[in-house]
Amino acid sequence: MSNKRYSNEEKYKILMAFEKGEFSLNEISSKYNVNWSTILDWKRKFEQHGFQGLEKSKGWKGYSKEFKVMAIKDYLSGNYSIREIVKKYDISSTSVLRRWVKHYNGHRELTDSSKGRTSSMTKGRKTTWEERIQIVNYCLDNDKNYQKTAEFYEVSYQQVYQWVKKYEDVGEEALKDKRGRNKTETELPPEEKIKIEMNKLERENERLRAENAFLKKLEELERRRY
């Protein structure tokens, strides 16, 4: 493929051609002489950040060690594809995540990048129960963009991530400050136990739907390729 630099307008034109469904991803890639993975990266950034997301980054994007490990472990869990992880954590590209995974699997030390996400990964503050509910809802409304949520509410990335996880596992009650002690499932009332099981089933169904959609897309690409 060509190393040509594309303007925002050209990227948008290519994305719209793909969105209309008149051509397959491989046909669009060939027609405009751009790698299909690059098109998908443009699509993700456009969906997350709008037209501004198509602009070429003028600065280097940094990440903390904790952030890298969190994203890597989430990917290695097998619950998400590499593109889903890149979107979930708002990582600049799939190649960046692949490099982290390669270092991690090769037992090479991951280090902090001094710019970008380090401050929101380490900066936390005290919040009320109502605030935590609001923060979780904002994060879920923004496709679990933890970084954006952390920056908007001036809390840490880890706080947002843990609050969302607790909310999805148990519900709003899990966001209350229990002074270091959380009830086990055996201590919960029957209605809370049912809620937990319903949340677990819902998450599992979402995961299966996403996985099936991804596999169908791969099969479609394979059929069109041959």
Secondary structure, 3 states (H helix, E strand, C coil): CCCCCCCHHHHHHHHHHHHCCCCCHHHHHHHHCCCHHHHHHHHHHHHHHHHHHHCCCCCCCCCCHHHHHHHHHHHHCCCCCHHHHHHHHCCCCHHHHHHHHHHHHCCCCCCCCCCCCHHHHHCCCCCCHHHHHHHHHHHHHCCCCHHHHHHHHCCCHHHHHHHHHHHHHCCHHHHCCCCCCCCCHHHCCHHHHHHHHHHHHHHHHHHHHHHHHHHHHHHHHHHHHC
